[in-house]
Amino acid sequence: MLKVAVSQRVDVVTRPHGPPERRDALDQTWVRFLAAAGLSPVLMPNHAPTALTLFDDLPVQGLILTGGNDLFDHGGDAPERDVTETALLAAARSLGLPVIGVCRGMQVLQRAFGVALAPVEGHVAPRQTITVGDQPRVANAFHTWGARQTAPDLTVWALAQDGVVKAVRHAREPLVGLMWHPERLDPFDPGDVALFRQMFFGPRGAPREAAP
């Protein structure tokens, strides 16, 4: 199993006694989905110095930025997560490692390239028909922010019927963003599993090598 760094959401949990707890969390479906793709998750804490140390010392062969929590400047409640994921994305790019951003994770990618997000309606649904390339597919949607444009380096390869961008990939770097949650589909979509395998293992089934 190939080790990949996986970011976590922040859940704020109230307690009857004492202050609220800020807990890092990851849906168990992610572990099952990644196992189906031959990947083993290394969970990154939302403390940037510790996360970067883990990222460098293990080492890992790529990064997955997961969903949950709006970006802080769009009303989110987890500024520490913004800091951590921004730092991890920069570290992965500096090493030439593959990155997949899912939902919020794609928004982190978009923000890194200067894409402005705006409120969108009709994108919270367990089933939604989108267009991937020139083919329709059913996905899910759980986001209230999105974009209808992209940056020069980010190619759009999936769109919703109302023009909201649903997937992007970088023109030169191994970076991909998805606005749907592949881990929440039951059963998992074979195309999603294949995408993750191709991104992290490469077309010949071997782990991608980091840039020198």
C-alpha positions in Angstrom: 0.0 0.0 0.0 1.3 3.4 -1.0 1.4 6.0 1.9 -0.3 9.3 1.1 -0.9 12.3 3.5 -4.5 13.0 4.1 -5.9 16.2 5.6 -8.7 16.2 8.2 -11.7 18.3 9.0 -12.1 20.2 12.3 -15.1 19.3 14.4 -16.0 21.7 17.3 -17.5 19.5 20.0 -19.2 21.1 23.0 -18.9 19.5 26.4 -21.1 19.8 29.6 -18.0 20.9 31.5 -15.1 22.9 30.2 -14.5 24.6 26.9 -15.4 23.1 23.5 -12.9 20.6 22.0 -11.5 21.1 18.5 -11.1 17.6 17.1 -9.5 16.5 13.9 -11.7 13.9 12.1 -11.9 11.8 9.0 -14.9 9.9 7.8 -14.2 6.1 7.9 -15.4 5.8 4.3 -12.2 7.5 3.2 -10.1 4.7 4.6 -12.2 2.1 2.6 -12.1 4.2 -0.6 -8.3 4.6 -0.4 -7.8 0.9 0.3 -9.7 0.2 -2.9 -7.2 2.4 -4.7 -4.2 0.7 -3.1 -3.5 3.7 -0.8 -2.8 3.9 2.9 -3.7 7.2 4.6 -1.3 9.0 6.9 -3.6 11.5 8.8 -2.3 15.0 9.1 -3.1 17.0 12.2 -4.3 20.5 11.9 -1.1 21.9 13.4 1.1 23.0 10.5 4.5 22.5 12.1 3.7 18.9 13.1 2.0 18.1 9.9 5.0 19.3 7.9 7.3 17.3 10.0 5.3 14.1 9.4 5.1 14.9 5.7 8.8 15.2 5.4 10.0 12.5 7.8 7.8 9.5 6.9 7.9 10.1 3.8 4.7 10.1 1.9 4.1 9.8 -1.8 1.4 12.4 -2.3 -1.3 14.5 -0.7 -5.1 14.3 -0.5 -7.0 17.5 0.7 -10.4 16.3 1.9 -13.7 18.0 2.3 -15.6 19.6 5.2 -15.2 23.1 6.8 -15.6 26.1 4.5 -12.5 28.2 4.0 -12.1 30.6 6.9 -12.4 33.7 4.7 -15.7 32.2 3.4 -17.3 31.8 6.8 -15.5 28.7 7.9 -14.6 28.0 11.6 -11.2 26.3 11.2 -8.5 28.8 10.4 -5.8 26.3 11.6 -6.9 24.0 8.8 -6.5 26.7 6.2 -2.9 27.3 7.4 -2.1 23.5 7.5 -3.5 22.6 4.1 -1.9 25.7 2.5 1.5 24.6 3.9 1.1 21.0 2.9 0.1 21.9 -0.6 3.2 24.1 -1.0 5.4 21.3 0.4 3.9 18.7 -2.0 4.3 21.1 -5.0 7.9 21.8 -4.1 8.6 18.0 -4.3 6.6 17.4 -7.4 4.2 15.0 -5.5 0.7 14.4 -6.8 -2.2 16.2 -5.0 -5.9 15.5 -5.2 -8.3 18.1 -3.7 -11.8 17.0 -2.9 -14.6 19.6 -2.5 -13.1 22.0 0.0 -9.7 20.6 -1.1 -10.4 21.6 -4.7 -11.2 25.1 -3.3 -7.8 25.2 -1.6 -6.3 24.4 -5.0 -8.4 27.1 -6.7 -7.5 29.7 -4.1 -3.8 28.9 -4.5 -4.1 29.9 -8.2 -6.2 33.0 -7.6 -9.6 31.6 -8.5 -12.4 33.6 -6.8 -15.2 31.6 -5.2 -18.8 32.8 -5.0 -22.0 31.4 -3.3 -23.8 28.8 -5.4 -27.2 27.3 -5.1 -28.5 23.8 -5.9 -25.2 22.1 -5.1 -26.1 20.2 -2.0 -27.6 16.9 -3.2 -26.8 13.2 -3.0 -27.2 12.8 -6.7 -26.3 15.4 -9.4 -25.7 15.0 -13.1 -22.5 16.6 -14.3 -20.5 16.5 -17.6 -17.1 15.0 -17.5 -15.4 15.8 -20.8 -18.3 15.4 -23.1 -20.0 12.5 -21.2 -22.6 12.8 -18.4 -22.2 11.1 -15.1 -23.9 11.1 -11.7 -22.0 12.4 -8.8 -22.9 14.0 -5.5 -22.6 17.6 -4.3 -22.2 19.1 -0.8 -20.9 22.6 -1.3 -22.3 26.1 -1.2 -19.3 27.9 -2.7 -17.9 27.4 -6.2 -16.6 29.1 -9.4 -17.6 29.4 -13.0 -14.2 30.4 -14.2 -10.7 29.1 -13.7 -7.1 30.2 -13.8 -4.8 29.8 -16.8 -2.9 26.9 -15.3 -6.1 25.0 -14.2 -7.9 23.2 -17.0 -11.6 22.5 -16.4 -12.6 18.9 -17.1 -16.0 18.6 -15.4 -18.9 21.0 -15.3 -22.4 21.2 -13.7 -25.4 22.0 -15.8 -25.4 25.6 -14.5 -21.7 26.1 -15.4 -20.2 25.6 -12.0 -16.8 24.1 -12.3 -16.8 20.5 -10.9 -13.2 19.4 -11.6 -9.9 20.9 -12.6 -6.4 19.6 -13.4 -3.1 21.5 -13.7 -1.7 21.8 -17.1 1.8 20.7 -16.0 1.9 19.6 -12.4 0.2 16.5 -11.0 -2.7 18.4 -9.4 -6.4 17.5 -9.6 -9.4 18.9 -8.0 -12.9 17.3 -7.7 -16.0 19.0 -6.3 -17.8 15.6 -5.6 -17.0 13.2 -2.8 -15.9 9.9 -4.3 -15.7 8.3 -0.8 -19.4 8.9 -0.3 -20.6 6.9 -3.3 -21.9 3.4 -2.6 -20.6 1.4 -4.3 -17.5 3.4 -5.2 -17.3 4.6 -8.8 -14.7 2.6 -10.7 -13.6 5.7 -12.6 -12.9 7.5 -9.3 -10.9 4.6 -8.0 -8.9 4.5 -11.3 -8.3 8.2 -11.2 -6.7 8.0 -7.7 -4.6 5.0 -8.7 -3.4 6.8 -11.9 -2.6 10.0 -10.0 -0.5 8.3 -7.3 0.8 5.2 -9.1 1.2 6.6 -12.6 0.1 4.9 -15.8 2.4 1.9 -15.4 1.2 1.1 -11.8 4.5 2.1 -10.1 4.7 4.9 -7.5 5.4 8.3 -9.0 8.9 9.7 -8.3 9.2 13.1 -6.7 11.0 15.8 -8.5 14.8 16.0 -7.7 
